[in-house]
Every structure is written in structure tokens, then in C-alpha cells.
């Protein structure tokens, strides 16, 4: 003969739920539908029998029992019925509101906590529990200044309240940390704005027109001030060298603006790149061109630096402003071998500009 079989979790929950239909074990007494059970009717009548204070006190005690068992939602139901009984005793109503606030604090219903505590404080401006639970909710909502204010007000009449002192210490530390982070964030933003303004002024001085990409920059390199120049007047640019003869290109991520073009050309074409099958691309045999915003073609001498080209790109007095374009954070130059290739490309450029 087999013994008792263990219940599954679903069977156990079903049996526990069935107790809710037994009057003696009901968590609350329904009053919004006809009563068919005589025992239930008697209990229902008993629960609401007596003065408003007696009824409210009864519901408070039942709520306290559920609160001790950490059944906060059930406890809220009883505290609410006690509040709805409209007790004449303001201390009792204050206790019900503070107790309901404690349940909602445990359930993280911080707005409800603040509403009930506000009502409790309107009844008793020296309700330490209302101040304490308000401060706890405000800390959870990251409203730290308000939490500190709550604690300070409470400690004016209850200076040794350990709970409030603990919340005040936590809120003050959290606020100090938050203020420090906020201050650092603002200082970083201020420095970034100053750096951007300085860079914008430097671009203007160099006759540079910034053309950001509409869909955002894909270039990992950006113009910047040379950290080795303590005067803070030298810029470093990403530079794009285009070789239209072979439809290919090179990028110099950090071109210091005072470096002559010839220096870079010597490094880039020694040894010769694989695509230069005719071995035409040697530093002494190359021509460099810059194209301005107004489509002027500037021939760049090998001894010229970027700074020299910036000066040369400036429009003549009386003409519209002109200069080089900084596209996607990069300056572009065309590099060609002297001779037929060079002449042909210049003719095509002039014909299409």
C-alpha cells in the first residue's frame, strides 16, 4: 500500500488558493457582491462592527500580521480598509498611512509611499516614520537633495533617530559622488567646447572650409593640435593623396602642417608601390595639385608645406572667400607624374570644372 504522494507546485498552489473561499481563512472580506454564505456574512458584519476607530484598529492589526509575514500586498488591502473606515483618531490614521507606505516601500511603489507620507505629515508634522519612509523613497528615486531635506527636518525634533541618520549619511555620500561626476562631466564638456572653438578659429585662420559628411564621419582620424608644439599653434591633419591615373590613393593620418610635401613623397615612393608598373612615381618626378572650394587648381611646389598651401588658397581681395575643403576630416591632394599624364589630367579638370 503506497503512502501519501508529494504534491506538485501547481497542486499545492491550487489548494492554497482554495482557502480563499473559506471565510475563516480569507485574506479580505468581499463587500462588492451579494453574500451567500451565512458564516461569511457574519464575519463581514463583525469586521465592520463598532466605531470607526475600532474598525480601523482591527484592520490595522490584521495588516500588521500580514506585514510581519512579508505579504505586503495583502497587508496593503487591510491598511486601506482601515483608512477607508475614516477613524476619528488622527494618530491611528497616521499609523495606517505610514504602515501602508512601508508596504509600498518594500514593493518599490515609491510614488504611493510619498503620497501616504505626505498625508501622514499633514496629520502630524513630527511623524518620524513618515519622514524616514519619504527619505527612503526619495533616495531610491535619486532625488537626493529632497531626501536630505526630509532627514534634516526630522532630525530637528528627533535628533537621535538612527534610521534617519543612516539615510542622511547615505544620501549625502550619494549626492557628493553624483555632484563630483556631474562636475567632471561639465568640465569635460567645457574643455571639449573650448577645444572645438580653438580648432574652428584655427581653420578660419587657414582658410579651411569644413564639410562634414551628412551620414556621419567614417574617418577614424581627425585634425588636432600638435602635442609636441608647446605654443599650441601647429595643426596635424589627415591627408588623402589621390592618384587618378591608377584610381588608387594613400592616407597620411598625421601630416604636420609645416612639413614639406617632398618629405612625404620621398617616404611614400621608396620603394615604389606595386601598382606603379611604369616606375613613374618618384618624388622628384611628381606634381601635386590642390583644388580650392571655388575650383581653382593650385600647383603645389615640393618645398611647400600645408601651411604654405593654406595661404595660397586664400581668395583674392574683392573675390568671394576661398580656401581648401576639409571633407570628412581629411584634406585631399592629387598626385601625378610629370609629362603627358599630368597635362591630360589638367586639361580634363579645366574642361569639367
Residue frames as qw, qx, qy, qz and C-alpha x, y, z in Angstrom:
[[0.000, 0.890, 0.455, 0.000, 0.00, 0.00, 0.00],
 [0.453, 0.403, -0.008, 0.795, 1.56, 3.27, -1.13],
 [0.284, -0.527, -0.431, 0.675, 1.88, 6.23, 1.23],
 [0.186, 0.891, 0.226, -0.348, 0.98, 9.90, 0.64],
 [0.659, 0.375, 0.283, 0.587, 2.31, 11.25, -2.64],
 [0.257, -0.423, -0.063, 0.866, 4.02, 14.66, -2.75],
 [0.371, 0.823, 0.387, -0.190, 2.04, 17.45, -4.39],
 [0.539, 0.376, 0.235, 0.716, 3.30, 19.26, -7.44],
 [0.163, -0.178, -0.172, 0.955, 3.81, 23.03, -7.12],
 [0.296, -0.207, -0.420, -0.832, 0.65, 23.64, -9.21],
 [0.558, -0.446, -0.688, -0.130, -1.43, 21.31, -6.99],
 [0.431, -0.344, -0.492, 0.673, -0.07, 22.98, -3.86],
 [0.010, 0.032, -0.039, -0.999, -0.91, 26.48, -5.15],
 [0.422, -0.324, -0.581, -0.615, -4.42, 25.32, -6.09],
 [0.551, -0.466, -0.670, 0.174, -5.03, 24.02, -2.57],
 [0.295, -0.271, -0.303, 0.865, -3.71, 27.24, -1.02],
 [0.160, -0.109, -0.283, -0.940, -5.94, 29.30, -3.30],
 [0.446, -0.427, -0.722, -0.314, -8.94, 27.22, -2.27],
 [0.359, -0.390, -0.594, 0.605, -8.56, 28.55, 1.28],
 [0.012, 0.010, -0.040, -0.999, -9.61, 31.97, 0.00],
 [0.464, -0.315, -0.516, -0.647, -13.15, 30.67, -0.36],
 [0.572, -0.429, -0.666, 0.214, -13.27, 29.56, 3.30],
 [0.184, -0.906, -0.136, -0.356, -14.42, 32.51, 5.45],
 [0.708, -0.676, 0.029, 0.205, -12.09, 31.74, 8.34],
 [0.696, -0.208, 0.308, 0.614, -9.02, 31.90, 6.09],
 [0.411, 0.802, 0.301, 0.311, -10.00, 34.77, 3.78],
 [0.506, 0.020, -0.080, 0.859, -7.38, 37.50, 3.36],
 [0.147, 0.056, 0.083, -0.984, -10.12, 40.14, 3.00],
 [0.301, 0.438, 0.792, -0.301, -13.88, 40.19, 3.21],
 [0.119, 0.262, 0.569, 0.770, -15.66, 40.96, -0.06],
 [0.135, 0.529, 0.531, -0.648, -18.32, 43.66, 0.06],
 [0.231, 0.395, -0.314, -0.832, -18.99, 44.35, -3.60],
 [0.462, -0.018, -0.738, -0.492, -21.25, 41.36, -4.37],
 [0.751, -0.396, -0.093, -0.520, -24.18, 39.53, -2.69],
 [0.134, -0.413, 0.843, -0.317, -23.25, 37.42, 0.32],
 [0.769, -0.048, -0.476, -0.425, -24.49, 33.83, 0.01],
 [0.631, -0.024, -0.708, 0.317, -22.64, 32.17, 2.88],
 [0.502, -0.800, -0.251, -0.212, -24.04, 32.77, 6.35],
 [0.752, -0.428, -0.069, 0.497, -20.66, 32.38, 8.04],
 [0.450, 0.234, 0.182, 0.843, -19.12, 34.85, 5.62],
 [0.156, -0.745, -0.313, -0.568, -21.97, 37.26, 6.25],
 [0.648, -0.728, -0.205, 0.093, -21.38, 37.03, 9.97],
 [0.686, -0.231, 0.057, 0.687, -17.65, 37.65, 9.61],
 [0.266, 0.470, 0.289, 0.791, -18.29, 40.50, 7.23],
 [0.347, -0.817, -0.286, -0.361, -20.66, 42.12, 9.65],
 [0.736, -0.581, -0.122, 0.325, -18.22, 41.59, 12.52],
 [0.618, 0.079, 0.114, 0.774, -15.34, 43.21, 10.60],
 [0.062, 0.455, 0.188, 0.868, -17.35, 46.40, 10.19],
 [0.516, -0.712, -0.463, -0.111, -18.94, 46.38, 13.62],
 [0.559, -0.489, -0.241, 0.625, -18.00, 49.09, 16.09],
 [0.030, 0.914, 0.021, -0.404, -16.89, 52.69, 15.93],
 [0.629, 0.752, -0.183, 0.072, -14.74, 53.91, 13.00],
 [0.070, -0.752, 0.631, -0.178, -11.72, 53.82, 15.30],
 [0.709, -0.224, 0.647, -0.172, -12.43, 50.24, 16.41],
 [0.858, 0.469, 0.208, -0.040, -12.95, 49.09, 12.83],
 [0.424, 0.828, -0.346, 0.125, -9.77, 50.82, 11.65],
 [0.336, -0.634, 0.670, -0.190, -7.77, 49.38, 14.59],
 [0.857, 0.025, 0.499, -0.121, -8.97, 45.88, 13.73],
 [0.776, 0.624, 0.028, 0.085, -7.88, 46.23, 10.10],
 [0.103, 0.852, -0.488, 0.162, -4.55, 47.69, 11.22],
 [0.586, -0.446, 0.663, -0.135, -3.82, 44.67, 13.42],
 [0.881, 0.278, 0.383, 0.003, -4.67, 42.29, 10.57],
 [0.537, 0.818, -0.169, 0.117, -2.47, 44.31, 8.22],
 [0.207, -0.771, 0.586, -0.138, 0.37, 44.14, 10.74],
 [0.804, -0.156, 0.572, -0.048, 0.14, 40.35, 10.83],
 [0.810, 0.530, 0.211, 0.133, 0.44, 40.15, 7.05],
 [0.217, 0.912, -0.319, 0.139, 3.26, 42.70, 7.06],
 [0.505, -0.601, 0.616, -0.064, 5.25, 40.58, 9.51],
 [0.804, 0.094, 0.579, 0.096, 4.86, 37.66, 7.10],
 [0.165, -0.385, 0.495, 0.762, 6.12, 39.90, 4.26],
 [0.256, 0.508, 0.772, 0.284, 2.79, 39.57, 2.44],
 [0.120, -0.261, -0.070, 0.955, 2.83, 43.25, 1.58],
 [0.238, -0.180, -0.521, -0.800, 0.03, 43.35, -0.99],
 [0.460, -0.508, -0.723, -0.082, -2.36, 41.63, 1.40],
 [0.359, -0.436, -0.420, 0.711, -1.28, 43.98, 4.20],
 [0.002, 0.016, -0.200, -0.980, -1.98, 46.98, 1.94],
 [0.348, -0.406, -0.677, -0.505, -5.53, 45.70, 1.47],
 [0.482, -0.585, -0.606, 0.240, -6.18, 45.70, 5.22],
 [0.295, -0.332, -0.156, 0.882, -4.50, 49.08, 5.83],
 [0.090, -0.164, -0.421, -0.888, -6.58, 50.57, 3.02],
 [0.424, -0.548, -0.670, -0.266, -9.80, 49.24, 4.60],
 [0.453, -0.521, -0.447, 0.568, -8.70, 50.76, 7.88],
 [0.145, -0.145, 0.103, 0.973, -8.12, 54.14, 6.18],
 [0.240, -0.311, -0.594, -0.702, -11.46, 53.87, 4.40],
 [0.398, -0.559, -0.710, 0.158, -13.14, 53.41, 7.79],
 [0.035, 0.707, 0.029, 0.706, -12.27, 57.10, 8.41],
 [0.593, -0.426, -0.545, 0.412, -11.15, 56.84, 12.02],
 [0.157, -0.961, -0.121, -0.194, -11.51, 59.92, 14.21],
 [0.669, -0.635, 0.202, 0.329, -8.19, 59.23, 15.95],
 [0.423, 0.860, -0.270, -0.090, -5.56, 61.11, 13.88],
 [0.270, -0.606, 0.748, 0.020, -2.73, 59.03, 15.38],
 [0.712, 0.114, 0.691, -0.054, -4.43, 55.85, 14.21],
 [0.649, 0.741, 0.154, -0.076, -4.93, 57.25, 10.70],
 [0.089, 0.855, -0.506, -0.077, -1.29, 58.37, 10.67],
 [0.499, -0.355, 0.790, 0.012, -0.17, 54.84, 11.63],
 [0.753, 0.399, 0.519, -0.062, -2.29, 53.28, 8.88],
 [0.488, 0.865, -0.098, -0.067, -0.83, 55.65, 6.29],
 [0.094, -0.756, 0.648, 0.026, 2.74, 55.06, 7.47],
 [0.643, -0.134, 0.753, -0.031, 2.21, 51.30, 7.54],
 [0.741, 0.588, 0.322, -0.042, 0.79, 51.29, 4.03],
 [0.270, 0.896, -0.348, -0.054, 3.78, 53.40, 2.98],
 [0.406, -0.532, 0.743, 0.029, 6.11, 50.76, 4.47],
 [0.757, 0.231, 0.611, -0.004, 4.43, 48.08, 2.34],
 [0.590, 0.801, 0.102, -0.001, 4.71, 50.16, -0.82],
 [0.063, -0.843, 0.528, 0.082, 8.35, 50.93, 0.01],
 [0.584, -0.248, 0.769, 0.072, 9.05, 47.19, 0.10],
 [0.672, 0.474, 0.565, 0.069, 7.21, 46.82, -3.24],
 [0.385, -0.123, 0.328, 0.854, 9.13, 49.78, -4.74],
 [0.087, 0.756, 0.552, 0.341, 5.93, 51.78, -5.34],
 [0.408, -0.143, -0.251, 0.866, 7.73, 54.98, -4.44],
 [0.152, -0.350, -0.245, -0.891, 5.06, 57.39, -5.68],
 [0.625, -0.543, -0.486, -0.280, 2.50, 55.76, -3.36],
 [0.632, -0.294, -0.425, 0.577, 4.99, 55.97, -0.48],
 [0.204, 0.070, -0.058, 0.975, 5.38, 59.72, -0.96],
 [0.365, -0.449, -0.372, -0.726, 1.64, 60.30, -1.21],
 [0.694, -0.521, -0.496, -0.026, 0.84, 58.43, 2.00],
 [0.572, -0.226, -0.319, 0.721, 3.72, 60.02, 3.91],
 [0.031, 0.275, 0.101, 0.956, 2.60, 63.47, 2.79],
 [0.544, -0.541, -0.399, -0.501, -0.88, 62.76, 4.18],
 [0.731, -0.404, -0.452, 0.313, 0.63, 61.45, 7.42],
 [0.418, -0.039, -0.179, 0.890, 2.72, 64.61, 7.82],
 [0.207, -0.451, -0.234, -0.836, -0.35, 66.77, 7.27],
 [0.700, -0.564, -0.392, -0.196, -1.82, 64.99, 10.31],
 [0.704, -0.660, 0.043, 0.260, 1.40, 65.06, 12.34],
 [0.391, 0.874, -0.262, 0.120, 4.24, 67.35, 11.18],
 [0.193, -0.672, 0.694, -0.168, 6.55, 65.47, 13.57],
 [0.968, 0.038, 0.175, -0.173, 5.96, 61.97, 12.21],
 [0.257, -0.637, 0.679, 0.259, 9.45, 60.46, 12.14],
 [0.616, 0.120, 0.768, 0.132, 8.24, 57.36, 10.31],
 [0.523, 0.791, 0.311, -0.066, 6.71, 59.48, 7.55],
 [0.076, 0.906, -0.370, -0.194, 9.93, 61.45, 7.14],
 [0.461, -0.408, 0.767, 0.179, 12.04, 58.28, 7.22],
 [0.628, 0.317, 0.701, 0.117, 9.98, 56.47, 4.57],
 [0.397, 0.903, 0.091, -0.135, 9.74, 59.59, 2.42],
 [0.103, -0.807, 0.537, 0.225, 13.54, 59.91, 2.53],
 [0.565, -0.137, 0.796, 0.170, 13.99, 56.23, 1.63],
 [0.601, 0.614, 0.510, 0.031, 11.69, 56.61, -1.39],
 [0.225, 0.955, -0.110, -0.160, 13.41, 59.82, -2.49],
 [0.322, -0.599, 0.685, 0.261, 16.83, 58.15, -2.32],
 [0.610, 0.167, 0.759, 0.152, 15.52, 55.29, -4.45],
 [0.471, 0.806, 0.356, 0.035, 14.23, 57.86, -6.96],
 [0.618, 0.121, 0.063, 0.774, 17.65, 59.60, -6.94],
 [0.083, -0.848, -0.170, -0.495, 16.03, 62.78, -5.62],
 [0.670, -0.088, -0.481, 0.559, 18.89, 63.20, -3.16],
 [0.056, 0.275, -0.199, 0.939, 18.50, 66.87, -2.22],
 [0.609, -0.402, -0.187, -0.657, 14.87, 66.26, -1.25],
 [0.835, -0.233, -0.488, 0.104, 15.88, 63.17, 0.74],
 [0.461, 0.074, -0.412, 0.782, 18.48, 65.21, 2.65],
 [0.242, -0.357, 0.029, -0.902, 15.87, 67.89, 3.31],
 [0.767, -0.377, -0.381, -0.354, 13.46, 65.27, 4.71],
 [0.761, -0.153, -0.481, 0.409, 16.12, 63.91, 7.05],
 [0.243, 0.216, -0.268, 0.907, 17.19, 67.37, 8.18],
 [0.455, -0.425, -0.117, -0.773, 13.60, 68.35, 9.03],
 [0.836, -0.341, -0.413, -0.119, 13.09, 65.15, 11.00],
 [0.684, -0.035, -0.432, 0.586, 16.34, 65.50, 12.95],
 [0.042, -0.494, 0.122, -0.860, 15.30, 68.98, 14.11],
 [0.638, -0.430, 0.167, -0.616, 12.88, 67.30, 16.54],
 [0.975, -0.168, 0.129, -0.066, 14.22, 63.71, 16.61],
 [0.166, 0.849, -0.499, -0.049, 17.98, 64.22, 16.57],
 [0.335, -0.438, 0.833, -0.047, 18.93, 60.69, 17.68],
 [0.869, 0.292, 0.227, -0.329, 16.82, 58.75, 15.16],
 [0.480, -0.392, 0.695, 0.365, 19.32, 56.16, 13.91],
 [0.591, 0.440, 0.648, 0.193, 17.29, 55.21, 10.86],
 [0.282, 0.946, 0.157, -0.011, 17.02, 58.79, 9.66],
 [0.270, -0.812, 0.436, 0.278, 20.69, 59.44, 10.44],
 [0.609, -0.100, 0.715, 0.328, 21.62, 56.40, 8.36],
 [0.510, 0.681, 0.494, 0.179, 19.54, 57.57, 5.40],
 [0.038, 0.986, -0.064, -0.147, 21.01, 61.07, 5.70],
 [0.430, -0.592, 0.583, 0.353, 24.58, 59.72, 5.62],
 [0.591, 0.203, 0.712, 0.320, 23.81, 57.53, 2.58],
 [0.361, 0.852, 0.372, 0.070, 22.03, 60.35, 0.74],
 [0.119, -0.935, 0.221, 0.251, 24.81, 62.83, 1.48],
 [0.491, -0.372, 0.678, 0.401, 27.51, 60.42, 0.21],
 [0.539, 0.445, 0.668, 0.256, 25.47, 59.61, -2.90],
 [0.215, 0.956, 0.191, -0.057, 24.91, 63.30, -3.59],
 [0.275, -0.790, 0.415, 0.357, 28.63, 64.06, -3.16],
 [0.532, -0.074, 0.744, 0.398, 29.50, 61.29, -5.63],
 [0.426, 0.684, 0.570, 0.159, 26.82, 62.43, -8.06],
 [0.032, 0.978, 0.003, -0.209, 27.92, 66.06, -7.78],
 [0.398, -0.576, 0.565, 0.436, 31.53, 65.07, -8.44],
 [0.511, 0.219, 0.744, 0.369, 30.58, 63.05, -11.54],
 [0.284, 0.860, 0.422, 0.034, 28.34, 65.88, -12.75],
 [0.143, -0.909, 0.201, 0.336, 31.11, 68.44, -12.18],
 [0.456, -0.324, 0.685, 0.466, 33.61, 66.29, -14.06],
 [0.468, 0.499, 0.684, 0.254, 31.13, 65.81, -16.91],
 [0.151, 0.960, 0.214, -0.101, 30.52, 69.56, -17.15],
 [0.276, -0.768, 0.409, 0.407, 34.25, 70.31, -17.06],
 [0.521, -0.015, 0.740, 0.425, 34.88, 67.75, -19.79],
 [0.372, 0.735, 0.545, 0.157, 32.13, 69.31, -21.90],
 [0.042, -0.965, 0.026, 0.258, 33.56, 72.78, -21.26],
 [0.401, -0.530, 0.585, 0.465, 37.03, 71.65, -22.33],
 [0.505, 0.290, 0.736, 0.345, 35.60, 69.99, -25.45],
 [0.250, 0.897, 0.364, 0.007, 33.75, 73.18, -26.38],
 [0.190, -0.877, 0.266, 0.353, 36.89, 75.26, -25.83],
 [0.489, -0.249, 0.705, 0.449, 38.94, 72.84, -27.92],
 [0.457, 0.556, 0.650, 0.242, 36.35, 72.91, -30.71],
 [0.105, 0.974, 0.141, -0.141, 36.24, 76.72, -30.68],
 [0.324, -0.704, 0.468, 0.425, 40.04, 76.86, -30.82],
 [0.508, 0.042, 0.757, 0.409, 40.10, 74.39, -33.72],
 [0.360, 0.775, 0.513, 0.080, 37.35, 76.28, -35.58],
 [0.037, -0.954, 0.104, 0.280, 39.34, 79.51, -35.23],
 [0.425, -0.451, 0.644, 0.449, 42.46, 77.75, -36.50],
 [0.508, 0.394, 0.708, 0.294, 40.53, 76.50, -39.55],
 [0.214, 0.932, 0.283, -0.068, 39.27, 80.00, -40.23],
 [0.222, -0.826, 0.348, 0.384, 42.80, 81.44, -40.00],
 [0.390, -0.259, 0.774, 0.426, 43.95, 78.81, -42.54],
 [0.471, 0.329, -0.303, -0.760, 41.08, 79.43, -44.98],
 [0.056, -0.001, -0.995, -0.080, 39.70, 75.93, -44.43],
 [0.627, -0.089, -0.101, -0.767, 36.05, 75.10, -45.14],
 [0.257, -0.114, 0.926, -0.252, 34.76, 72.16, -43.10],
 [0.648, 0.065, -0.394, -0.648, 32.40, 69.82, -44.97],
 [0.419, -0.184, 0.827, -0.326, 31.12, 67.12, -42.60],
 [0.181, -0.083, -0.897, -0.394, 29.52, 64.00, -44.07],
 [0.558, -0.273, -0.123, -0.774, 25.72, 64.04, -43.90],
 [0.885, -0.221, -0.358, -0.198, 25.63, 60.45, -42.62],
 [0.678, -0.698, 0.227, 0.034, 28.42, 60.99, -40.09],
 [0.178, 0.765, -0.614, -0.081, 32.18, 60.65, -40.36],
 [0.998, 0.001, -0.058, 0.005, 33.72, 57.29, -41.18],
 [0.512, 0.619, -0.412, 0.430, 37.26, 58.64, -40.84],
 [0.766, -0.494, -0.334, 0.242, 38.99, 57.42, -37.66],
 [0.531, -0.074, -0.088, 0.840, 41.49, 60.29, -37.92],
 [0.017, -0.933, -0.360, -0.026, 40.75, 63.92, -37.08],
 [0.339, 0.665, -0.185, 0.639, 42.62, 67.22, -37.28],
 [0.673, -0.672, -0.248, 0.184, 44.29, 68.10, -33.98],
 [0.016, -0.939, 0.320, -0.122, 46.88, 70.37, -32.45],
 [0.712, 0.346, -0.539, 0.286, 50.42, 69.04, -32.35],
 [0.723, -0.675, -0.144, 0.020, 51.10, 67.96, -28.73],
 [0.766, -0.116, -0.012, 0.632, 54.84, 68.49, -29.27],
 [0.219, 0.494, 0.097, 0.836, 54.34, 72.16, -30.13],
 [0.303, -0.446, -0.619, 0.571, 54.03, 73.88, -26.77],
 [0.061, 0.117, -0.054, -0.990, 52.95, 77.12, -28.43],
 [0.391, 0.438, 0.743, -0.321, 49.75, 75.37, -29.45],
 [0.337, 0.650, -0.112, -0.672, 49.83, 76.86, -32.95],
 [0.162, 0.346, -0.819, -0.428, 50.68, 73.83, -35.14],
 [0.817, 0.110, 0.217, -0.523, 47.99, 71.55, -36.55],
 [0.203, -0.193, 0.932, 0.231, 48.18, 67.93, -37.68],
 [0.663, 0.306, -0.029, -0.683, 45.83, 66.85, -40.48],
 [0.698, 0.131, 0.697, 0.105, 44.76, 63.57, -42.06],
 [0.249, 0.614, -0.372, -0.650, 45.76, 63.97, -45.74],
 [0.803, 0.306, 0.507, -0.062, 44.41, 61.98, -48.67],
 [0.037, -0.519, 0.591, 0.616, 46.72, 61.56, -51.71],
 [0.772, 0.434, 0.376, -0.272, 44.76, 60.65, -54.82],
 [0.223, -0.355, 0.711, 0.565, 46.41, 59.04, -57.86],
 [0.668, 0.450, 0.185, -0.563, 43.78, 59.33, -60.63],
 [0.384, 0.509, -0.686, -0.350, 46.00, 57.59, -63.20],
 [0.306, 0.079, -0.948, 0.038, 45.58, 54.31, -61.31],
 [0.605, -0.482, -0.290, -0.563, 42.35, 55.10, -59.41],
 [0.738, -0.302, -0.514, 0.316, 44.07, 54.46, -56.10],
 [0.162, -0.859, 0.090, -0.477, 45.09, 56.50, -53.08],
 [0.566, -0.016, -0.608, 0.556, 47.08, 56.78, -49.84],
 [0.394, -0.856, -0.200, -0.268, 46.24, 58.30, -46.47],
 [0.402, 0.272, -0.509, 0.711, 48.70, 60.10, -44.23],
 [0.451, -0.668, -0.592, -0.003, 46.89, 60.07, -40.84],
 [0.434, -0.803, -0.151, 0.381, 49.16, 62.64, -39.18],
 [0.549, 0.501, 0.133, 0.655, 50.55, 65.27, -41.56],
 [0.351, -0.631, -0.216, 0.657, 52.20, 68.06, -39.54],
 [0.387, 0.872, 0.295, -0.051, 51.29, 71.23, -41.39],
 [0.033, -0.905, 0.340, 0.253, 54.86, 72.63, -41.55],
 [0.649, -0.201, 0.668, 0.303, 56.33, 69.51, -43.19],
 [0.261, 0.490, -0.471, -0.686, 57.28, 69.95, -46.91],
 [0.886, 0.255, 0.060, -0.382, 55.39, 67.75, -49.37],
 [0.565, 0.565, -0.601, -0.012, 58.65, 66.42, -50.78],
 [0.192, -0.407, 0.809, -0.380, 59.46, 64.77, -47.43],
 [0.723, 0.093, 0.531, -0.431, 56.30, 62.67, -47.55],
 [0.780, 0.536, -0.172, -0.272, 56.66, 61.86, -51.25],
 [0.276, 0.585, -0.757, 0.091, 60.16, 60.50, -50.71],
 [0.360, -0.204, 0.822, -0.390, 58.96, 58.21, -47.94],
 [0.746, 0.277, 0.369, -0.481, 55.84, 57.03, -49.76],
 [0.807, 0.558, -0.113, -0.161, 57.52, 56.11, -53.04],
 [0.338, 0.587, -0.715, 0.172, 60.67, 54.49, -51.75],
 [0.275, -0.048, 0.801, 0.530, 60.37, 51.67, -52.55],
 [0.345, 0.034, -0.402, -0.847, 57.94, 52.04, -55.46],
 [0.652, 0.068, 0.511, -0.556, 54.39, 50.76, -54.89],
 [0.485, 0.080, 0.849, 0.196, 53.28, 47.62, -56.74],
 [0.467, 0.725, 0.490, -0.124, 50.70, 49.48, -58.82],
 [0.132, 0.874, -0.271, -0.382, 53.40, 51.78, -60.30],
 [0.899, 0.149, 0.367, 0.190, 54.29, 49.31, -63.04],
 [0.573, 0.731, 0.038, 0.369, 55.97, 52.01, -65.18],
 [0.646, -0.349, -0.205, 0.647, 58.03, 53.28, -62.24],
 [0.179, 0.666, 0.202, 0.696, 56.93, 56.88, -62.88],
 [0.464, -0.831, -0.157, -0.264, 56.14, 57.72, -59.26],
 [0.672, -0.064, -0.297, 0.675, 59.40, 59.04, -57.87],
 [0.237, -0.760, -0.346, 0.497, 59.45, 62.07, -55.59],
 [0.189, -0.469, 0.261, 0.823, 61.47, 64.22, -57.99],
 [0.010, 0.088, 0.733, 0.675, 59.16, 63.30, -60.91],
 [0.076, -0.586, -0.805, 0.052, 55.82, 64.12, -59.33],
 [0.090, -0.323, -0.088, -0.938, 53.41, 67.07, -59.46],
 [0.116, -0.422, -0.800, 0.410, 50.98, 67.80, -56.64],
 [0.142, -0.405, -0.321, -0.844, 47.71, 69.74, -57.07],
 [0.030, 0.341, 0.707, -0.619, 45.25, 71.19, -54.59],
 [0.076, -0.508, -0.608, -0.606, 41.66, 72.07, -55.55],
 [0.053, -0.001, 0.409, -0.911, 40.06, 75.00, -53.72],
 [0.295, 0.452, 0.708, -0.455, 36.44, 75.45, -52.75],
 [0.430, 0.709, 0.042, -0.557, 35.88, 77.67, -55.83],
 [0.893, 0.318, 0.294, 0.126, 37.50, 75.01, -58.05],
 [0.221, 0.883, -0.413, -0.036, 40.78, 76.82, -58.51],
 [0.967, 0.057, -0.123, 0.217, 43.66, 74.46, -59.26],
 [0.210, -0.903, 0.375, -0.023, 46.80, 75.16, -57.23],
 [0.821, 0.334, -0.403, 0.226, 50.12, 73.62, -58.22],
 [0.662, -0.738, 0.133, -0.019, 51.98, 72.67, -55.05],
 [0.391, 0.701, -0.567, 0.185, 55.74, 73.01, -55.06],
 [0.814, -0.083, -0.551, 0.166, 57.63, 70.17, -53.41],
 [0.352, 0.121, -0.494, 0.786, 59.21, 72.52, -50.87],
 [0.393, -0.414, -0.042, -0.820, 55.80, 73.89, -49.91],
 [0.006, -0.079, -0.893, 0.444, 54.14, 72.81, -46.68],
 [0.075, -0.628, -0.770, -0.089, 50.44, 72.55, -45.87],
 [0.163, -0.730, -0.294, 0.595, 50.63, 75.94, -44.21],
 [0.114, -0.309, 0.421, 0.845, 52.02, 77.42, -47.45],
 [0.036, -0.307, -0.813, -0.494, 49.15, 75.89, -49.42],
 [0.120, -0.708, -0.638, 0.279, 46.59, 77.28, -46.94],
 [0.113, -0.630, 0.002, 0.768, 47.96, 80.77, -47.54],
 [0.045, -0.150, 0.639, 0.753, 47.98, 80.29, -51.31],
 [0.010, -0.428, -0.878, -0.215, 44.38, 79.05, -51.34],
 [0.009, 0.595, 0.430, -0.679, 43.01, 82.30, -49.94],
 [0.398, 0.735, 0.496, 0.235, 40.79, 84.19, -52.36],
 [0.358, 0.251, 0.057, 0.898, 41.96, 87.48, -53.82],
 [0.011, 0.372, 0.408, -0.834, 40.78, 90.68, -52.23],
 [0.420, 0.280, -0.137, -0.852, 37.32, 91.55, -53.54],
 [0.519, 0.047, -0.770, -0.369, 36.58, 87.94, -54.57],
 [0.820, -0.414, -0.119, -0.376, 34.31, 85.55, -52.65],
 [0.492, -0.610, 0.608, -0.128, 36.06, 83.67, -49.81],
 [0.852, 0.332, -0.393, -0.099, 38.10, 80.70, -50.96],
 [0.299, -0.599, 0.714, -0.206, 40.33, 78.03, -49.46],
 [0.284, 0.152, -0.939, -0.120, 40.77, 74.28, -49.13],
 [0.760, -0.292, -0.143, -0.562, 37.91, 71.96, -48.20],
 [0.122, -0.297, 0.891, -0.320, 38.18, 69.58, -45.25],
 [0.751, -0.038, -0.355, -0.556, 35.93, 66.69, -46.28],
 [0.923, -0.276, -0.257, -0.072, 35.19, 64.04, -43.69],
 [0.588, -0.765, 0.209, 0.159, 38.06, 65.46, -41.60],
 [0.752, -0.094, 0.424, 0.496, 40.53, 64.97, -44.43],
 [0.186, 0.774, -0.251, -0.551, 42.40, 67.24, -46.90],
 [0.847, 0.293, 0.424, 0.128, 42.75, 65.91, -50.44],
 [0.016, 0.735, -0.449, -0.507, 45.59, 66.38, -52.95],
 [0.893, 0.437, 0.083, -0.071, 46.08, 64.98, -56.46],
 [0.401, -0.616, 0.587, 0.341, 49.46, 63.45, -57.28],
 [0.825, 0.548, 0.124, -0.061, 50.57, 62.84, -60.90],
 [0.700, -0.178, 0.326, 0.610, 53.80, 62.11, -62.78],
 [0.068, 0.670, -0.190, -0.715, 55.17, 64.98, -64.86],
 [0.094, -0.154, 0.778, 0.602, 54.52, 64.97, -68.55],
 [0.297, -0.170, -0.677, -0.651, 51.67, 63.61, -70.65],
 [0.364, -0.468, -0.799, 0.106, 49.64, 62.23, -67.74],
 [0.200, -0.453, -0.356, 0.793, 49.86, 65.50, -65.85],
 [0.101, 0.148, -0.296, -0.938, 48.95, 67.67, -68.87],
 [0.321, -0.270, -0.777, -0.470, 46.00, 65.47, -69.85],
 [0.317, -0.520, -0.733, 0.304, 44.52, 65.45, -66.33],
 [0.098, -0.401, -0.179, 0.893, 44.78, 69.27, -66.02],
 [0.200, 0.004, -0.500, -0.843, 43.02, 69.73, -69.36],
 [0.376, -0.391, -0.810, -0.222, 40.19, 67.40, -68.31],
 [0.272, -0.488, -0.577, 0.596, 39.85, 69.17, -64.97],
 [0.015, 0.297, -0.041, -0.954, 39.58, 72.60, -66.59],
 [0.273, -0.110, -0.664, -0.688, 37.04, 71.27, -69.07],
 [0.453, -0.431, -0.771, -0.119, 34.75, 69.85, -66.36],
 [0.254, -0.248, -0.549, 0.757, 35.01, 72.35, -63.51]]
